[in-house]
Amino acid sequence: MIEVALFDIDGVLTDGMVYVDSEGKESKRISFDDIDAVFELKRAGVKVGFITGEDNGFIKYVKKRFVPDYFVSGCKDKLVYFKDLEEKEGLDKSRTCFVGDSRKDVKLLEYLEYSFVPSDIDNEIKESAKFITKAARGKGVIKDVARFILKEGNVGNVSVDIKNRYKELKGSSKGNQKTVAIIPARGGSKGIRHKNVKLLVGKPLIHYVIETCLQTPEVDTVVVSTDSNEIKKAVSKFNEVIIINRPVELADDDTTSEDVLLHAIEQIEKEGVEFNTILFVQATSPLSEPSDFSRLLKKINNGYDSAAFYVEDYGSFFGESYIFSVRLPRQHKKPRKREAGNAWAFCKQGFVKHKSRMFGQIGLCKIEYPKDLEIDSDDDLSAIERLLQIRERKKRHMYYQIRHNKNNEKDSKFDADYWGVIVDPDGKKRVRSQERALRIEDVKEECSYINQLPPGRILDIGCGMGDLLSGVNNDWEKHGVDVLELAAREAAKYGNIFVGCLKDAPYKDEFFDLIVMHHAIEHLSNVEDEIVMVRDLLKHNGKLIVGTPDFDSAMARRYGEKYWLLHDKTHISLFSRISLRYFLEDFGFEIEKESFPFFETRHFTKENLLRLLNADQVSPPFWGSYMTFYCVKK
């Protein structure tokens, strides 16, 4: 995205001609389209500047007419002026464009990633620019450039001619780009031993980048270069990956990545693989995603010779003048670009020529933290392992098992029946709506905990008939949510009840001090979305109580399909004790305590204990069948 647009005046804003009247007075001509384009850029937030070698009355008119953010007249070296702006103003050359038309502009045109020239100038000068407008000098050049900027590269009326020194071998179209991803992985390391095959969330570290490369549409072949038999064994799981034996002399601490890549290129070519683009990937940056690699490779396909990731660094560097002056708050600092170590992309021919991964026209892709992290120490390993745990658990749906059945999509008849007559798995009939006293007994531990807290606002999600709310002291401002109108009418005696789903409720963020989900999450099919909403609704350090069956408890394992809590077909999201802990921690909650109510409840009876001896009938209640987690929002 271009943030600063700099223009020459004569030959860009004007047509480069001098008009002389009968009295000898000189004048110049400007297109109204270009005048409008300058102000359109300013309104869009793009900073505008003029750099000219002239210094006359017309130049003063331009300064007064446009009030540019940057302006210099009588400039002898435009590149020197821009580099001075880079230093003093923190301008980013990758987000700045310059439009020129003469030999005095060539150095700056070549220096910037976005440089434009009019269509009616010498070919020699055109060669120094990245883009050529369709408009001639003074006849809509700035208009064309503005269209390019405001469409963020969707060029419209701009004729693009991106210069590429390696175009003949790289191919001029997407179909001709053949990409090999090369992953160097050394066995020995001064840091972490066996780093590349360390198990992270059940997989060797190197598997993560291999899988990312294989899932990147632009990558045709994946290659691992290694000297380690252990790494070769780990990689051999992927039949489509080529393994290259790295010689001993390229496996010591003094070997450069460029030497390893040159050897890999030579070996790949011996294998008969045709390619003209290389994606060089670090095995120790496992958080990269296929879309990141795609963005990098598209830079090469769009005409750049090499490309790299960067992150924005707001730090202060010793030696810079401002570190010894007034220190600015972070929000007022201008970020610097810091090269990230995830991956690089480049044309094979240019790399072989320069023996460097960065050469020619360099395209930069911003990558957000923490995807730029690399593993160089045990602390790095611990941090990245935690991030991978969260990512992989979400991706693999490891928090809970979804039970699919015909009742997942409930109709109104099913909803109405929920509080009616039900038949237990042992054949006994009962009416849920008439069991209020029993339900209050079942939440006495939760109510006791709540009533010891300082009063505030409480929300009971899936409040049913308001049993828990009725046990909470009236010092609390009580709210509830339930999808069933029948239950909500009863619950309204004890608080403000919203009938419907939580996502439709009119609550503001950080509105509640305490939220309760007492045997609610097992009924939800979108638990992850729900917990995010819960977290947003809670105040900082707000409390959360979650109660649900443990579908991996001792009873669940012993009785299998006869486990009592599987009888309720509305139980569709099945958690275990471990997965519930992972789930709550990964979504921003700290667990204060776990509770497994049984011995203090009505279920602790001789009859139920004796039923443990018979695994042929439905399971009895027992310690661990129900679990309650008491949490605080981090």
FIPATI-311110 format. One line per field, with one value per residue (C-alpha): y, z, x; residue in one letter. Coordinates in steps of 0.25 Angstrom, whole numbers. Layout:
% FIPATI-311110
Y <- [Y;...]
Z <- [Z;...]
X <- [X;...]
resn <- [A;...]
***
This chain:
% FIPATI-311110
Y <- [0;13;24;35;40;49;56;64;77;80;68;61;72;80;76;81;92;107;116;130;141;153;161;150;145;131;121;106;97;88;78;79;64;64;76;68;55;62;66;52;46;56;53;38;40;39;49;57;64;71;70;79;85;98;110;121;127;115;106;116;115;100;100;110;103;89;91;78;70;70;81;84;93;95;81;76;61;56;42;49;58;45;38;50;49;34;37;49;46;31;29;15;13;1;10;22;25;35;40;46;48;52;47;55;46;33;30;32;24;12;13;12;0;8;18;23;31;37;29;40;40;34;19;20;27;17;6;12;12;0;6;14;22;22;37;46;58;67;60;52;45;48;44;30;29;33;22;12;16;17;3;-2;-7;-11;-3;2;11;9;1;-7;-11;-17;-19;-32;-36;-51;-51;-60;-72;-69;-69;-57;-64;-72;-84;-84;-82;-95;-94;-103;-101;-104;-107;-108;-117;-120;-131;-124;-111;-103;-99;-110;-124;-131;-118;-122;-135;-130;-134;-122;-126;-140;-137;-134;-120;-121;-127;-114;-106;-118;-119;-104;-105;-116;-109;-96;-96;-90;-100;-111;-119;-120;-123;-126;-124;-131;-139;-146;-160;-156;-145;-154;-164;-153;-147;-161;-161;-151;-159;-147;-140;-141;-144;-139;-144;-132;-134;-133;-121;-113;-117;-109;-96;-88;-93;-82;-85;-80;-91;-101;-96;-96;-111;-114;-107;-115;-128;-125;-122;-136;-142;-136;-126;-114;-101;-86;-81;-85;-84;-85;-89;-90;-102;-95;-85;-95;-84;-80;-83;-87;-73;-66;-74;-71;-56;-58;-66;-57;-45;-53;-56;-41;-37;-36;-44;-47;-46;-46;-45;-34;-30;-16;-12;-1;-1;9;6;11;21;28;42;41;31;42;52;52;37;36;27;14;20;32;24;21;6;1;-12;-23;-35;-48;-62;-70;-72;-65;-66;-63;-66;-78;-71;-58;-66;-74;-62;-53;-65;-57;-59;-44;-37;-29;-23;-28;-30;-29;-36;-32;-44;-42;-46;-58;-65;-59;-66;-75;-86;-83;-86;-94;-82;-80;-95;-94;-81;-87;-100;-93;-86;-98;-105;-95;-95;-110;-112;-103;-108;-123;-120;-126;-119;-128;-138;-134;-145;-144;-149;-145;-137;-127;-118;-117;-113;-106;-119;-124;-111;-112;-126;-123;-119;-129;-144;-152;-166;-169;-181;-189;-188;-178;-167;-153;-138;-129;-116;-123;-125;-111;-115;-126;-116;-106;-116;-119;-105;-102;-103;-92;-83;-84;-80;-68;-63;-62;-52;-37;-35;-30;-34;-49;-56;-70;-76;-87;-82;-92;-89;-80;-90;-85;-70;-73;-77;-65;-54;-42;-32;-37;-32;-44;-47;-60;-66;-78;-82;-87;-77;-87;-88;-73;-69;-76;-71;-57;-58;-57;-48;-41;-52;-51;-62;-66;-69;-61;-55;-48;-43;-28;-28;-19;-24;-25;-24;-36;-39;-54;-63;-77;-88;-99;-111;-103;-105;-119;-115;-105;-108;-95;-96;-88;-76;-76;-76;-64;-57;-60;-55;-42;-40;-42;-31;-32;-42;-46;-60;-72;-85;-96;-109;-121;-136;-143;-152;-159;-161;-175;-177;-173;-183;-195;-194;-189;-186;-189;-177;-170;-156;-161;-164;-149;-147;-132;-135;-132;-126;-136;-131;-139;-133;-131;-125;-115;-110;-108;-102;-91;-88;-87;-77;-68;-73;-77;-89;-86;-100;-112;-119;-133;-132;-146;-150;-137;-139;-147;-157;-163;-175;-189;-193;-185;-191;-205;-203;-201;-216;-218;-213;-218;-208;-193;-186;-180;-166;-166;-157;-150;-152;-137;-127;-112;-102;-89;-79;-65;-57;-54]
Z <- [0;-4;7;1;-14;-19;-32;-41;-46;-60;-69;-59;-53;-66;-80;-80;-90;-88;-94;-98;-101;-111;-99;-96;-83;-80;-75;-73;-74;-64;-66;-57;-56;-49;-40;-36;-34;-25;-15;-17;-11;0;4;4;14;4;7;-5;-9;-20;-23;-34;-39;-43;-34;-40;-38;-44;-33;-22;-28;-28;-13;-10;-18;-13;1;0;12;5;-4;-9;-20;-27;-23;-30;-25;-23;-18;-7;-3;-2;6;16;17;20;31;37;34;35;21;16;2;0;2;-5;-20;-29;-42;-51;-66;-68;-66;-53;-48;-51;-38;-30;-40;-39;-24;-21;-22;-28;-39;-50;-63;-74;-87;-96;-91;-96;-95;-87;-75;-76;-73;-59;-55;-51;-57;-69;-69;-82;-81;-87;-79;-73;-79;-67;-62;-47;-50;-55;-43;-33;-39;-37;-22;-18;-25;-17;-29;-37;-49;-56;-67;-64;-73;-65;-69;-57;-60;-57;-60;-59;-67;-78;-69;-58;-68;-71;-66;-54;-62;-65;-51;-45;-30;-22;-7;0;15;21;34;40;50;60;67;77;83;85;82;72;70;56;61;75;77;78;79;75;62;59;58;43;40;42;31;21;23;20;8;3;5;-2;-16;-23;-18;-28;-21;-6;-3;10;11;23;28;39;38;49;41;29;36;41;27;20;25;13;0;-8;-2;-8;2;-1;6;11;11;24;19;18;32;41;48;38;26;20;16;2;1;5;-5;-16;-13;-12;-26;-32;-27;-30;-45;-45;-41;-54;-46;-55;-47;-48;-34;-20;-7;4;17;31;38;52;49;49;51;36;28;14;11;16;6;-5;-3;-4;-17;-23;-22;-31;-41;-41;-45;-33;-33;-19;-7;8;20;30;43;49;60;69;77;79;73;80;71;67;71;77;87;95;93;98;97;89;93;84;77;72;68;53;52;45;36;42;33;38;37;33;18;5;-9;-21;-36;-37;-48;-40;-27;-35;-41;-28;-17;-9;-5;-6;-20;-31;-29;-15;-11;4;10;24;34;47;61;65;52;50;63;61;71;75;90;100;103;89;88;100;95;81;86;94;82;73;84;83;68;66;76;69;55;59;68;80;91;90;82;74;74;62;63;57;69;67;60;69;65;73;78;83;91;97;101;108;121;120;122;120;121;128;122;134;129;140;136;142;139;138;141;154;159;164;178;173;163;174;182;170;170;184;183;172;179;192;184;177;190;196;185;185;178;164;151;148;135;135;121;119;132;130;140;148;159;161;160;171;180;178;188;183;185;171;158;152;137;129;115;110;97;102;105;115;124;122;127;140;141;140;155;159;149;135;125;110;101;90;87;94;81;80;94;96;106;105;105;120;125;135;148;147;137;139;129;138;129;116;107;105;98;88;75;74;87;82;77;90;99;92;94;109;110;103;112;125;132;134;145;144;148;140;145;135;139;129;129;127;116;118;133;139;138;123;120;129;123;109;102;115;121;127;122;107;109;107;92;94;99;86;90;99;108;116;129;121;108;117;124;110;104;116;117;102;101;112;125;137;145;160;164;159;166;165;173;178;192;197;188;188;178;189;193;196;184;174;180;179;164;161;162;150;136;128;133;131;139;153;157;163;166;153;145;147;147;151;147;154;145;144;132;129]
X <- [0;6;6;14;13;25;24;34;27;32;28;19;9;12;14;29;26;27;17;21;10;12;18;28;21;24;13;11;-1;-7;-18;-31;-31;-17;-21;-33;-24;-15;-26;-33;-20;-19;-34;-30;-19;-8;3;7;20;27;42;47;60;53;52;43;29;22;28;23;9;10;14;2;-8;-6;0;8;13;27;33;47;51;65;68;81;80;66;71;80;68;59;69;69;54;56;65;58;43;44;39;37;43;34;21;26;25;32;27;38;41;56;70;71;60;67;74;61;53;62;63;48;39;28;33;25;28;19;18;24;38;51;52;65;58;46;56;58;44;35;22;19;6;-3;-4;6;14;4;-8;-13;0;-4;-18;-13;-4;-15;-24;-13;-11;-25;-28;-16;-9;-22;-16;-28;-23;-8;0;9;23;30;45;50;65;62;49;53;56;45;34;25;12;7;6;21;26;31;35;43;42;56;56;71;71;84;85;95;93;100;86;75;80;71;63;57;51;46;32;22;7;10;18;33;36;40;27;20;28;27;12;11;19;11;-2;4;-3;9;19;22;33;37;52;59;74;80;92;84;78;69;63;62;54;45;43;41;27;24;26;25;37;51;62;76;88;96;111;119;126;113;108;117;115;122;114;105;91;94;105;94;84;94;97;82;80;91;85;71;75;82;68;62;53;50;48;51;47;51;44;55;48;54;50;50;39;27;16;16;3;1;-5;8;16;6;8;23;23;13;23;32;21;17;31;40;54;54;44;45;36;37;31;29;39;35;48;59;73;86;93;80;78;65;68;76;64;50;45;32;20;19;7;14;27;29;32;44;44;51;54;47;54;42;45;50;46;55;58;67;76;78;81;92;98;98;99;90;75;72;76;70;56;52;37;34;22;18;16;9;15;16;17;31;36;48;53;67;67;59;50;47;43;34;27;25;20;9;5;5;-3;-14;-14;-14;-25;-34;-30;-32;-44;-38;-46;-58;-65;-77;-88;-97;-111;-125;-128;-116;-125;-137;-151;-161;-168;-155;-152;-166;-164;-151;-158;-169;-169;-156;-152;-139;-130;-135;-149;-154;-163;-161;-165;-154;-162;-166;-152;-149;-145;-135;-129;-127;-120;-111;-106;-104;-88;-89;-98;-90;-77;-85;-91;-77;-72;-74;-88;-88;-95;-97;-102;-107;-106;-116;-123;-135;-145;-136;-132;-118;-122;-132;-121;-112;-113;-122;-110;-107;-112;-117;-118;-121;-122;-130;-135;-148;-159;-166;-154;-151;-165;-162;-148;-153;-157;-143;-136;-136;-137;-134;-141;-132;-117;-106;-101;-114;-115;-113;-101;-89;-75;-69;-83;-83;-75;-79;-84;-89;-91;-96;-98;-100;-88;-91;-104;-97;-91;-83;-76;-64;-72;-80;-67;-62;-75;-74;-60;-64;-76;-68;-60;-45;-43;-58;-62;-67;-73;-74;-81;-82;-82;-68;-70;-57;-59;-57;-72;-72;-61;-67;-81;-78;-92;-99;-93;-105;-101;-101;-116;-119;-119;-117;-103;-95;-82;-75;-63;-53;-47;-34;-40;-49;-36;-29;-41;-43;-28;-27;-38;-33;-37;-29;-35;-35;-41;-48;-59;-65;-78;-83;-80;-87;-99;-112;-106;-96;-105;-103;-112;-103;-90;-95;-99;-85;-83;-92;-87;-98;-108;-108;-97;-100;-96;-81;-70;-64;-77;-80;-69;-69;-58;-57;-49;-45;-43;-28]
resn <- [M;I;E;V;A;L;F;D;I;D;G;V;L;T;D;G;M;V;Y;V;D;S;E;G;K;E;S;K;R;I;S;F;D;D;I;D;A;V;F;E;L;K;R;A;G;V;K;V;G;F;I;T;G;E;D;N;G;F;I;K;Y;V;K;K;R;F;V;P;D;Y;F;V;S;G;C;K;D;K;L;V;Y;F;K;D;L;E;E;K;E;G;L;D;K;S;R;T;C;F;V;G;D;S;R;K;D;V;K;L;L;E;Y;L;E;Y;S;F;V;P;S;D;I;D;N;E;I;K;E;S;A;K;F;I;T;K;A;A;R;G;K;G;V;I;K;D;V;A;R;F;I;L;K;E;G;N;V;G;N;V;S;V;D;I;K;N;R;Y;K;E;L;K;G;S;S;K;G;N;Q;K;T;V;A;I;I;P;A;R;G;G;S;K;G;I;R;H;K;N;V;K;L;L;V;G;K;P;L;I;H;Y;V;I;E;T;C;L;Q;T;P;E;V;D;T;V;V;V;S;T;D;S;N;E;I;K;K;A;V;S;K;F;N;E;V;I;I;I;N;R;P;V;E;L;A;D;D;D;T;T;S;E;D;V;L;L;H;A;I;E;Q;I;E;K;E;G;V;E;F;N;T;I;L;F;V;Q;A;T;S;P;L;S;E;P;S;D;F;S;R;L;L;K;K;I;N;N;G;Y;D;S;A;A;F;Y;V;E;D;Y;G;S;F;F;G;E;S;Y;I;F;S;V;R;L;P;R;Q;H;K;K;P;R;K;R;E;A;G;N;A;W;A;F;C;K;Q;G;F;V;K;H;K;S;R;M;F;G;Q;I;G;L;C;K;I;E;Y;P;K;D;L;E;I;D;S;D;D;D;L;S;A;I;E;R;L;L;Q;I;R;E;R;K;K;R;H;M;Y;Y;Q;I;R;H;N;K;N;N;E;K;D;S;K;F;D;A;D;Y;W;G;V;I;V;D;P;D;G;K;K;R;V;R;S;Q;E;R;A;L;R;I;E;D;V;K;E;E;C;S;Y;I;N;Q;L;P;P;G;R;I;L;D;I;G;C;G;M;G;D;L;L;S;G;V;N;N;D;W;E;K;H;G;V;D;V;L;E;L;A;A;R;E;A;A;K;Y;G;N;I;F;V;G;C;L;K;D;A;P;Y;K;D;E;F;F;D;L;I;V;M;H;H;A;I;E;H;L;S;N;V;E;D;E;I;V;M;V;R;D;L;L;K;H;N;G;K;L;I;V;G;T;P;D;F;D;S;A;M;A;R;R;Y;G;E;K;Y;W;L;L;H;D;K;T;H;I;S;L;F;S;R;I;S;L;R;Y;F;L;E;D;F;G;F;E;I;E;K;E;S;F;P;F;F;E;T;R;H;F;T;K;E;N;L;L;R;L;L;N;A;D;Q;V;S;P;P;F;W;G;S;Y;M;T;F;Y;C;V;K;K]
***
